[in-house]
Amino acid sequence: MPVSREITRLEKSNVRLTITIPKEEVASAYRDILKDYAKEAQIPGFRRGKVPPEVLERKFGEAIRGEAVGKLVEGAIEETFGDEGLSRYERPLPYSRPAMDSSPEFSTEKDLSFSLEYDVMPKANVGRWKGFKAEIPLAEVGDEDVARELEELRERNSFVLDRDDGAKAAKGDIATVDYRILDDSGKPAEDDGIKDFVFTIGKEQNPNIADDEIVGMVKGQTKEFDNPAGIGGDSDADSGSEKPRRIRLTLTALKEKKLPELDDEFAQDVDEKYSSLDDLKKSIRERLENGLKRKKRDLSLAGVLEKIMEENDPVVLPESMVQAEIAGRIRALGRGFGLSP
């Protein structure tokens, strides 16, 4: 179908495509549909296939014109977007549905024109892009970095043992406690406490318990103390500060974490491919150095891209692209929380 096309650039990578179909094509399409109606129409007083065109137009004119418009518009759009010569900056984005601004006016005596608006791929007009340099921080892998990785490996390969009866709690031990918050009369407040709470002494994992109060206790011992002022206490209306609360705590279990020795046997336990601790250290250093190289490369690339963007006109993204990105991130977040398939 011979059609003419005109693309007008709008804001935010939005375009208006105007398609014009010659009146000869419009008249031809109308006649073809009229013939199809004539073959099937059954009107009293006329034999099938012998209904005069003017009768058909008088009885079915609106339907015939509507069908002709639909056929012409559909064919013109299909032909336009099927044209391989149409660039990516003229084709609609996959998530941008072309919208017709108004219904075209139909007449066999003149051309049929209609317009579609849709988002296209944004065009980046890059002027200067060479000669940029980015500053990245000086950094290298040191012995302390390898040592930190080794300590994390020791933590992951540690095991927990019960401490002997009578052993005194120390920082680093794993304690299991029952505690209650007492009221002003020294009695446990109703539903104000925790049973079988497990934490590592010295890690400050519970604001109601001061680690120093646990140190030195033995399994089965009960102790009362004031928790630190301002933590979990009652509000003092006069001063606006928090008043300390009285805590009754019982140490019900005490365990210690045993870390493996840093030796060749430990390296082999981590992975049998290591024959010695030095092999493990070498592997850790290589991994850290490769990671540092990637980080420096990423920082360098990000820095150069930032300078290029500063030196060139900004790329305005179409609204449909922004909304598609937001929707995609929401779906990914939902999958991460198990909220969507």
C-alpha atoms as a printed R data frame, in Angstrom:
    type eleno elety resid chain resno       x       y      z
1   ATOM     1    CA   MET     A     1   0.000   0.000  0.000
2   ATOM     2    CA   PRO     A     2   1.601   3.288 -1.053
3   ATOM     3    CA   VAL     A     3   1.530   5.611  1.962
4   ATOM     4    CA   SER     A     4   3.452   8.692  3.038
5   ATOM     5    CA   ARG     A     5   4.907   9.036  6.524
6   ATOM     6    CA   GLU     A     6   6.015  12.027  8.575
7   ATOM     7    CA   ILE     A     7   7.646  11.785 12.009
8   ATOM     8    CA   THR     A     8   7.604  14.779 14.354
9   ATOM     9    CA   ARG     A     9   9.881  14.785 17.401
10  ATOM    10    CA   LEU     A    10   8.152  15.668 20.672
11  ATOM    11    CA   GLU     A    11   9.445  15.976 24.229
12  ATOM    12    CA   LYS     A    12  11.014  13.148 26.251
13  ATOM    13    CA   SER     A    13  11.800  10.905 23.252
14  ATOM    14    CA   ASN     A    14   8.162  10.892 22.211
15  ATOM    15    CA   VAL     A    15   7.227  11.123 18.531
16  ATOM    16    CA   ARG     A    16   4.134  11.695 16.440
17  ATOM    17    CA   LEU     A    17   3.878   9.526 13.337
18  ATOM    18    CA   THR     A    18   1.479  10.860 10.714
19  ATOM    19    CA   ILE     A    19   0.467   8.417  7.990
20  ATOM    20    CA   THR     A    20  -1.365   9.529  4.873
21  ATOM    21    CA   ILE     A    21  -3.112   7.071  2.544
22  ATOM    22    CA   PRO     A    22  -3.852   8.354 -0.996
23  ATOM    23    CA   LYS     A    23  -7.496   8.832 -1.850
24  ATOM    24    CA   GLU     A    24  -7.134   6.284 -4.673
25  ATOM    25    CA   GLU     A    25  -6.288   3.596 -2.111
26  ATOM    26    CA   VAL     A    26  -9.153   4.752  0.101
27  ATOM    27    CA   ALA     A    27 -11.670   4.514 -2.751
28  ATOM    28    CA   SER     A    28 -10.302   1.133 -3.842
29  ATOM    29    CA   ALA     A    29 -10.587  -0.319 -0.329
30  ATOM    30    CA   TYR     A    30 -14.126   1.006 -0.016
31  ATOM    31    CA   ARG     A    31 -15.159  -0.553 -3.345
32  ATOM    32    CA   ASP     A    32 -13.656  -3.916 -2.364
33  ATOM    33    CA   ILE     A    33 -15.612  -3.996  0.892
34  ATOM    34    CA   LEU     A    34 -18.759  -2.862 -0.912
35  ATOM    35    CA   LYS     A    35 -18.360  -5.812 -3.323
36  ATOM    36    CA   ASP     A    36 -18.018  -8.217 -0.408
37  ATOM    37    CA   TYR     A    37 -21.211  -6.870  1.124
38  ATOM    38    CA   ALA     A    38 -22.995  -7.168 -2.243
39  ATOM    39    CA   LYS     A    39 -22.096 -10.867 -2.463
40  ATOM    40    CA   GLU     A    40 -23.522 -11.716  0.950
41  ATOM    41    CA   ALA     A    41 -26.257  -9.132  1.562
42  ATOM    42    CA   GLN     A    42 -29.851 -10.387  1.640
43  ATOM    43    CA   ILE     A    43 -32.351  -7.584  1.273
44  ATOM    44    CA   PRO     A    44 -36.054  -8.178  0.517
45  ATOM    45    CA   GLY     A    45 -36.898  -7.365 -3.096
46  ATOM    46    CA   PHE     A    46 -33.404  -8.133 -4.395
47  ATOM    47    CA   ARG     A    47 -31.734 -11.379 -5.354
48  ATOM    48    CA   ARG     A    48 -28.573 -12.303 -3.492
49  ATOM    49    CA   GLY     A    49 -25.590 -10.620 -5.122
50  ATOM    50    CA   LYS     A    50 -27.793  -8.229 -7.094
51  ATOM    51    CA   VAL     A    51 -28.294  -5.478 -4.497
52  ATOM    52    CA   PRO     A    52 -27.421  -2.069 -6.047
53  ATOM    53    CA   PRO     A    53 -24.445  -0.265 -4.393
54  ATOM    54    CA   GLU     A    54 -26.560   2.784 -3.515
55  ATOM    55    CA   VAL     A    55 -28.953   0.542 -1.592
56  ATOM    56    CA   LEU     A    56 -26.115  -1.076  0.294
57  ATOM    57    CA   GLU     A    57 -24.627   2.321  1.115
58  ATOM    58    CA   ARG     A    58 -27.975   3.599  2.355
59  ATOM    59    CA   LYS     A    59 -28.534   0.562  4.568
60  ATOM    60    CA   PHE     A    60 -24.965  -0.377  5.646
61  ATOM    61    CA   GLY     A    61 -22.978   2.774  4.835
62  ATOM    62    CA   GLU     A    62 -21.714   3.458  8.354
63  ATOM    63    CA   ALA     A    63 -20.574  -0.137  8.876
64  ATOM    64    CA   ILE     A    64 -18.888  -0.245  5.451
65  ATOM    65    CA   ARG     A    65 -17.024   3.008  6.091
66  ATOM    66    CA   GLY     A    66 -15.955   1.855  9.556
67  ATOM    67    CA   GLU     A    67 -14.675  -1.436  8.185
68  ATOM    68    CA   ALA     A    68 -12.792   0.368  5.429
69  ATOM    69    CA   VAL     A    69 -11.109   2.714  7.899
70  ATOM    70    CA   GLY     A    70 -10.099  -0.185 10.146
71  ATOM    71    CA   LYS     A    71  -8.673  -2.147  7.226
72  ATOM    72    CA   LEU     A    72  -6.759   0.830  5.849
73  ATOM    73    CA   VAL     A    73  -5.329   1.924  9.227
74  ATOM    74    CA   GLU     A    74  -4.317  -1.601 10.220
75  ATOM    75    CA   GLY     A    75  -2.641  -2.231  6.884
76  ATOM    76    CA   ALA     A    76  -0.798   1.100  6.905
77  ATOM    77    CA   ILE     A    77   0.520   0.573 10.461
78  ATOM    78    CA   GLU     A    78   1.618  -2.987  9.720
79  ATOM    79    CA   GLU     A    79   3.394  -1.867  6.576
80  ATOM    80    CA   THR     A    80   5.066   1.093  8.325
81  ATOM    81    CA   PHE     A    81   6.475  -0.832 11.291
82  ATOM    82    CA   GLY     A    82   7.389  -3.752  9.047
83  ATOM    83    CA   ASP     A    83   9.618  -1.493  6.975
84  ATOM    84    CA   GLU     A    84  13.232  -2.470  7.683
85  ATOM    85    CA   GLY     A    85  14.289   1.040  6.760
86  ATOM    86    CA   LEU     A    86  12.593   2.428  9.857
87  ATOM    87    CA   SER     A    87  15.330   3.179 12.403
88  ATOM    88    CA   ARG     A    88  15.304   2.230 16.085
89  ATOM    89    CA   TYR     A    89  14.756   5.910 16.874
90  ATOM    90    CA   GLU     A    90  11.483   5.824 14.902
91  ATOM    91    CA   ARG     A    91  10.054   2.508 16.103
92  ATOM    92    CA   PRO     A    92   7.951   2.326 19.283
93  ATOM    93    CA   LEU     A    93   9.571   0.842 22.358
94  ATOM    94    CA   PRO     A    94   8.267  -2.651 23.241
95  ATOM    95    CA   TYR     A    95   6.441  -1.259 26.287
96  ATOM    96    CA   SER     A    96   5.124   1.886 24.545
97  ATOM    97    CA   ARG     A    97   1.770   1.264 22.883
98  ATOM    98    CA   PRO     A    98   1.122   3.681 19.984
99  ATOM    99    CA   ALA     A    99  -1.958   5.797 20.657
100 ATOM   100    CA   MET     A   100  -4.110   7.408 17.970
101 ATOM   101    CA   ASP     A   101  -4.885  11.013 18.814
102 ATOM   102    CA   SER     A   102  -8.264  11.031 17.025
103 ATOM   103    CA   SER     A   103 -10.345   8.949 14.630
104 ATOM   104    CA   PRO     A   104  -9.534   9.697 10.987
105 ATOM   105    CA   GLU     A   105 -12.163  11.320  8.805
106 ATOM   106    CA   PHE     A   106 -13.244   8.979  6.016
107 ATOM   107    CA   SER     A   107 -14.050  10.103  2.475
108 ATOM   108    CA   THR     A   108 -13.444   8.465 -0.862
109 ATOM   109    CA   GLU     A   109 -12.839  11.921 -2.281
110 ATOM   110    CA   LYS     A   110  -9.705  12.772 -0.286
111 ATOM   111    CA   ASP     A   111  -6.640  11.275  1.356
112 ATOM   112    CA   LEU     A   112  -7.015   9.484  4.693
113 ATOM   113    CA   SER     A   113  -4.645  10.776  7.396
114 ATOM   114    CA   PHE     A   114  -4.182   9.715 10.989
115 ATOM   115    CA   SER     A   115  -1.499  10.191 13.675
116 ATOM   116    CA   LEU     A   116   0.028   7.952 16.319
117 ATOM   117    CA   GLU     A   117   2.071   9.015 19.342
118 ATOM   118    CA   TYR     A   118   4.536   6.715 21.085
119 ATOM   119    CA   ASP     A   119   7.913   6.595 22.837
120 ATOM   120    CA   VAL     A   120  11.095   5.743 20.973
121 ATOM   121    CA   MET     A   121  14.630   4.886 21.982
122 ATOM   122    CA   PRO     A   122  16.276   8.055 23.346
123 ATOM   123    CA   LYS     A   123  19.117   9.368 21.230
124 ATOM   124    CA   ALA     A   124  22.370  10.345 22.871
125 ATOM   125    CA   ASN     A   125  24.201  13.130 21.080
126 ATOM   126    CA   VAL     A   126  27.738  12.565 22.280
127 ATOM   127    CA   GLY     A   127  30.153  15.285 21.290
128 ATOM   128    CA   ARG     A   128  33.360  14.927 23.242
129 ATOM   129    CA   TRP     A   129  34.097  11.474 24.598
130 ATOM   130    CA   LYS     A   130  37.850  11.052 24.261
131 ATOM   131    CA   GLY     A   131  40.667  12.204 26.500
132 ATOM   132    CA   PHE     A   132  38.870  11.890 29.834
133 ATOM   133    CA   LYS     A   133  40.649  10.528 32.883
134 ATOM   134    CA   ALA     A   134  39.212   9.462 36.200
135 ATOM   135    CA   GLU     A   135  40.886   9.534 39.577
136 ATOM   136    CA   ILE     A   136  40.650   6.396 41.678
137 ATOM   137    CA   PRO     A   137  41.928   5.931 45.230
138 ATOM   138    CA   LEU     A   138  45.257   4.248 45.811
139 ATOM   139    CA   ALA     A   139  44.658   0.840 47.344
140 ATOM   140    CA   GLU     A   140  46.393  -2.478 47.579
141 ATOM   141    CA   VAL     A   141  45.842  -5.787 49.300
142 ATOM   142    CA   GLY     A   142  47.814  -5.972 52.547
143 ATOM   143    CA   ASP     A   143  48.611  -8.700 55.036
144 ATOM   144    CA   GLU     A   144  45.863  -7.385 57.310
145 ATOM   145    CA   ASP     A   145  43.295  -7.983 54.563
146 ATOM   146    CA   VAL     A   146  44.407 -11.600 54.202
147 ATOM   147    CA   ALA     A   147  44.343 -11.996 57.979
148 ATOM   148    CA   ARG     A   148  40.793 -10.629 58.148
149 ATOM   149    CA   GLU     A   149  39.640 -13.121 55.503
150 ATOM   150    CA   LEU     A   150  41.308 -15.941 57.432
151 ATOM   151    CA   GLU     A   151  39.494 -14.895 60.614
152 ATOM   152    CA   GLU     A   152  36.175 -14.953 58.769
153 ATOM   153    CA   LEU     A   153  36.992 -18.462 57.549
154 ATOM   154    CA   ARG     A   154  37.806 -19.492 61.113
155 ATOM   155    CA   GLU     A   155  34.483 -18.090 62.291
156 ATOM   156    CA   ARG     A   156  32.588 -20.037 59.604
157 ATOM   157    CA   ASN     A   157  34.439 -23.221 60.532
158 ATOM   158    CA   SER     A   158  34.136 -22.787 64.288
159 ATOM   159    CA   PHE     A   159  32.225 -25.146 66.585
160 ATOM   160    CA   VAL     A   160  30.423 -24.602 69.889
161 ATOM   161    CA   LEU     A   161  30.998 -26.554 73.113
162 ATOM   162    CA   ASP     A   162  29.273 -26.468 76.501
163 ATOM   163    CA   ARG     A   163  31.375 -24.841 79.186
164 ATOM   164    CA   ASP     A   164  32.056 -26.824 82.339
165 ATOM   165    CA   ASP     A   165  29.740 -26.387 85.310
166 ATOM   166    CA   GLY     A   166  31.121 -23.627 87.462
167 ATOM   167    CA   ALA     A   167  32.870 -21.937 84.573
168 ATOM   168    CA   LYS     A   168  32.526 -18.166 84.701
169 ATOM   169    CA   ALA     A   169  31.011 -16.361 81.753
170 ATOM   170    CA   ALA     A   170  33.481 -14.360 79.707
171 ATOM   171    CA   LYS     A   171  33.291 -12.105 76.704
172 ATOM   172    CA   GLY     A   172  33.022 -14.181 73.554
173 ATOM   173    CA   ASP     A   173  30.991 -16.903 75.298
174 ATOM   174    CA   ILE     A   174  27.516 -17.741 74.029
175 ATOM   175    CA   ALA     A   175  24.966 -17.257 76.805
176 ATOM   176    CA   THR     A   176  21.366 -18.396 77.107
177 ATOM   177    CA   VAL     A   177  19.376 -16.404 79.648
178 ATOM   178    CA   ASP     A   178  15.895 -15.847 81.020
179 ATOM   179    CA   TYR     A   179  15.237 -12.330 82.175
180 ATOM   180    CA   ARG     A   180  12.348 -10.331 83.535
181 ATOM   181    CA   ILE     A   181  11.910  -6.620 84.034
182 ATOM   182    CA   LEU     A   182  10.827  -5.834 87.601
183 ATOM   183    CA   ASP     A   183   8.285  -3.241 88.663
184 ATOM   184    CA   ASP     A   184   8.803  -0.699 91.429
185 ATOM   185    CA   SER     A   185   7.860  -3.269 94.059
186 ATOM   186    CA   GLY     A   186  10.521  -5.695 92.838
187 ATOM   187    CA   LYS     A   187   8.064  -8.117 91.244
188 ATOM   188    CA   PRO     A   188   8.287  -9.261 87.596
189 ATOM   189    CA   ALA     A   189   6.146  -7.064 85.381
190 ATOM   190    CA   GLU     A   190   3.478  -9.010 83.502
191 ATOM   191    CA   ASP     A   191   4.574 -10.122 79.997
192 ATOM   192    CA   ASP     A   192   7.734  -8.036 80.264
193 ATOM   193    CA   GLY     A   193  10.692 -10.323 79.701
194 ATOM   194    CA   ILE     A   194  12.244 -12.977 77.489
195 ATOM   195    CA   LYS     A   195  12.919 -16.691 77.956
196 ATOM   196    CA   ASP     A   196  15.825 -18.611 76.370
197 ATOM   197    CA   PHE     A   197  17.413 -15.546 74.824
198 ATOM   198    CA   VAL     A   198  20.739 -16.470 73.176
199 ATOM   199    CA   PHE     A   199  23.481 -13.945 72.498
200 ATOM   200    CA   THR     A   200  27.253 -13.585 72.408
201 ATOM   201    CA   ILE     A   201  28.651 -11.747 75.407
202 ATOM   202    CA   GLY     A   202  30.506  -8.629 74.356
203 ATOM   203    CA   LYS     A   203  28.593  -8.121 71.095
204 ATOM   204    CA   GLU     A   204  25.994  -5.792 72.683
205 ATOM   205    CA   GLN     A   205  23.127  -7.684 71.061
206 ATOM   206    CA   ASN     A   206  20.472  -6.813 73.657
207 ATOM   207    CA   PRO     A   207  19.873  -3.230 74.842
208 ATOM   208    CA   ASN     A   208  18.232  -4.479 78.080
209 ATOM   209    CA   ILE     A   209  21.329  -6.373 79.218
210 ATOM   210    CA   ALA     A   210  24.730  -4.856 79.952
211 ATOM   211    CA   ASP     A   211  27.410  -7.361 78.903
212 ATOM   212    CA   ASP     A   212  29.513  -6.498 81.951
213 ATOM   213    CA   GLU     A   213  26.712  -7.734 84.205
214 ATOM   214    CA   ILE     A   214  26.901 -11.209 82.636
215 ATOM   215    CA   VAL     A   215  30.681 -11.558 82.828
216 ATOM   216    CA   GLY     A   216  31.607 -13.683 85.837
217 ATOM   217    CA   MET     A   217  28.224 -15.392 86.244
218 ATOM   218    CA   VAL     A   218  27.988 -19.203 86.298
219 ATOM   219    CA   LYS     A   219  25.304 -21.436 84.831
220 ATOM   220    CA   GLY     A   220  22.187 -21.489 87.021
221 ATOM   221    CA   GLN     A   221  23.001 -18.213 88.746
222 ATOM   222    CA   THR     A   222  20.350 -15.486 89.068
223 ATOM   223    CA   LYS     A   223  21.259 -11.843 89.375
224 ATOM   224    CA   GLU     A   224  19.394  -8.567 89.673
225 ATOM   225    CA   PHE     A   225  20.731  -5.274 88.367
226 ATOM   226    CA   ASP     A   226  19.691  -1.930 86.950
227 ATOM   227    CA   ASN     A   227  19.943  -1.792 83.191
228 ATOM   228    CA   PRO     A   228  21.773   1.226 81.707
229 ATOM   229    CA   ALA     A   229  19.860   4.486 82.078
230 ATOM   230    CA   GLY     A   230  18.056   5.514 78.949
231 ATOM   231    CA   ILE     A   231  17.843   1.955 77.537
232 ATOM   232    CA   GLY     A   232  14.455   0.286 77.787
233 ATOM   233    CA   GLY     A   233  13.571   2.359 80.846
234 ATOM   234    CA   ASP     A   234  10.490   4.294 81.858
235 ATOM   235    CA   SER     A   235  10.161   7.851 80.705
236 ATOM   236    CA   ASP     A   236  10.606  10.487 83.420
237 ATOM   237    CA   ALA     A   237   7.968  13.125 82.737
238 ATOM   238    CA   ASP     A   238   9.779  15.766 84.790
239 ATOM   239    CA   SER     A   239  13.211  15.461 83.222
240 ATOM   240    CA   GLY     A   240  12.278  13.980 79.882
241 ATOM   241    CA   SER     A   241  14.983  11.314 80.377
242 ATOM   242    CA   GLU     A   242  14.732   7.546 80.805
243 ATOM   243    CA   LYS     A   243  14.820   5.985 84.264
244 ATOM   244    CA   PRO     A   244  16.767   2.723 84.765
245 ATOM   245    CA   ARG     A   245  14.725  -0.492 85.008
246 ATOM   246    CA   ARG     A   246  15.492  -3.336 87.391
247 ATOM   247    CA   ILE     A   247  16.341  -6.628 85.653
248 ATOM   248    CA   ARG     A   248  16.259 -10.168 87.089
249 ATOM   249    CA   LEU     A   249  18.375 -12.465 84.956
250 ATOM   250    CA   THR     A   250  19.145 -16.192 85.134
251 ATOM   251    CA   LEU     A   251  22.000 -17.711 83.151
252 ATOM   252    CA   THR     A   252  20.571 -21.051 81.944
253 ATOM   253    CA   ALA     A   253  23.326 -22.197 79.568
254 ATOM   254    CA   LEU     A   254  26.864 -21.207 78.702
255 ATOM   255    CA   LYS     A   255  28.821 -22.248 75.633
256 ATOM   256    CA   GLU     A   256  32.105 -21.267 74.114
257 ATOM   257    CA   LYS     A   257  33.079 -20.955 70.495
258 ATOM   258    CA   LYS     A   258  36.164 -22.882 69.494
259 ATOM   259    CA   LEU     A   259  38.059 -21.529 66.523
260 ATOM   260    CA   PRO     A   260  40.255 -23.933 64.539
261 ATOM   261    CA   GLU     A   261  44.007 -23.407 64.590
262 ATOM   262    CA   LEU     A   262  45.526 -21.651 61.602
263 ATOM   263    CA   ASP     A   263  47.601 -24.498 60.234
264 ATOM   264    CA   ASP     A   264  47.895 -26.768 57.213
265 ATOM   265    CA   GLU     A   265  45.092 -29.012 58.493
266 ATOM   266    CA   PHE     A   266  42.736 -26.025 58.650
267 ATOM   267    CA   ALA     A   267  43.603 -25.120 55.038
268 ATOM   268    CA   GLN     A   268  42.823 -28.664 53.916
269 ATOM   269    CA   ASP     A   269  39.506 -28.581 55.801
270 ATOM   270    CA   VAL     A   270  38.554 -25.391 53.949
271 ATOM   271    CA   ASP     A   271  39.218 -27.071 50.587
272 ATOM   272    CA   GLU     A   272  41.167 -30.194 49.781
273 ATOM   273    CA   LYS     A   273  42.850 -28.376 46.879
274 ATOM   274    CA   TYR     A   274  45.006 -26.560 49.455
275 ATOM   275    CA   SER     A   275  47.946 -28.588 50.726
276 ATOM   276    CA   SER     A   276  49.162 -25.965 53.185
277 ATOM   277    CA   LEU     A   277  48.183 -22.762 54.965
278 ATOM   278    CA   ASP     A   278  50.467 -20.819 52.633
279 ATOM   279    CA   ASP     A   279  48.468 -22.136 49.657
280 ATOM   280    CA   LEU     A   280  45.262 -20.877 51.274
281 ATOM   281    CA   LYS     A   281  46.802 -17.458 52.000
282 ATOM   282    CA   LYS     A   282  48.061 -17.202 48.425
283 ATOM   283    CA   SER     A   283  44.606 -18.043 47.064
284 ATOM   284    CA   ILE     A   284  42.967 -15.470 49.344
285 ATOM   285    CA   ARG     A   285  45.432 -12.774 48.265
286 ATOM   286    CA   GLU     A   286  44.881 -13.546 44.566
287 ATOM   287    CA   ARG     A   287  41.111 -13.397 45.019
288 ATOM   288    CA   LEU     A   288  41.314 -10.091 46.873
289 ATOM   289    CA   GLU     A   289  43.703  -8.617 44.298
290 ATOM   290    CA   ASN     A   290  41.447  -9.662 41.409
291 ATOM   291    CA   GLY     A   291  38.476  -8.154 43.214
292 ATOM   292    CA   LEU     A   292  40.422  -4.942 43.783
293 ATOM   293    CA   LYS     A   293  41.329  -4.766 40.093
294 ATOM   294    CA   ARG     A   294  37.651  -5.119 39.136
295 ATOM   295    CA   LYS     A   295  36.686  -2.469 41.664
296 ATOM   296    CA   LYS     A   296  39.304  -0.030 40.334
297 ATOM   297    CA   ARG     A   297  38.194  -0.705 36.761
298 ATOM   298    CA   ASP     A   298  34.550  -0.106 37.693
299 ATOM   299    CA   LEU     A   299  35.430   3.114 39.524
300 ATOM   300    CA   SER     A   300  37.522   4.290 36.597
301 ATOM   301    CA   LEU     A   301  34.754   3.553 34.100
302 ATOM   302    CA   ALA     A   302  32.144   5.225 36.304
303 ATOM   303    CA   GLY     A   303  34.374   8.285 36.672
304 ATOM   304    CA   VAL     A   304  34.956   8.596 32.937
305 ATOM   305    CA   LEU     A   305  31.252   8.167 32.176
306 ATOM   306    CA   GLU     A   306  30.407  10.847 34.722
307 ATOM   307    CA   LYS     A   307  32.824  13.292 33.058
308 ATOM   308    CA   ILE     A   308  31.412  12.459 29.606
309 ATOM   309    CA   MET     A   309  27.888  13.153 30.870
310 ATOM   310    CA   GLU     A   310  29.028  16.467 32.344
311 ATOM   311    CA   GLU     A   311  30.459  17.535 28.976
312 ATOM   312    CA   ASN     A   312  27.452  16.530 26.871
313 ATOM   313    CA   ASP     A   313  23.754  17.206 26.722
314 ATOM   314    CA   PRO     A   314  21.644  15.053 29.047
315 ATOM   315    CA   VAL     A   315  19.664  12.155 27.619
316 ATOM   316    CA   VAL     A   316  15.984  12.550 28.433
317 ATOM   317    CA   LEU     A   317  14.371   9.169 28.995
318 ATOM   318    CA   PRO     A   318  10.813   8.542 27.799
319 ATOM   319    CA   GLU     A   319   8.210   8.109 30.513
320 ATOM   320    CA   SER     A   320   7.360   4.548 29.438
321 ATOM   321    CA   MET     A   321  11.007   3.516 29.846
322 ATOM   322    CA   VAL     A   322  11.143   4.994 33.337
323 ATOM   323    CA   GLN     A   323   7.907   3.274 34.346
324 ATOM   324    CA   ALA     A   324   9.078  -0.055 32.888
325 ATOM   325    CA   GLU     A   325  12.304   0.177 34.904
326 ATOM   326    CA   ILE     A   326  10.415   1.005 38.100
327 ATOM   327    CA   ALA     A   327   8.003  -1.887 37.526
328 ATOM   328    CA   GLY     A   328  10.911  -4.253 36.877
329 ATOM   329    CA   ARG     A   329  12.648  -3.247 40.093
330 ATOM   330    CA   ILE     A   330   9.452  -3.645 42.093
331 ATOM   331    CA   ARG     A   331   9.002  -7.159 40.672
332 ATOM   332    CA   ALA     A   332  12.635  -8.020 41.491
333 ATOM   333    CA   LEU     A   333  12.192  -6.698 45.016
334 ATOM   334    CA   GLY     A   334   9.000  -8.710 45.382
335 ATOM   335    CA   ARG     A   335  10.760 -11.886 44.228
336 ATOM   336    CA   GLY     A   336  13.538 -11.183 46.705
337 ATOM   337    CA   PHE     A   337  10.988 -11.146 49.525
338 ATOM   338    CA   GLY     A   338   9.045 -14.064 48.075
339 ATOM   339    CA   LEU     A   339   6.037 -11.859 47.349
340 ATOM   340    CA   SER     A   340   5.727 -12.622 43.643
341 ATOM   341    CA   PRO     A   341   6.607 -15.487 41.269
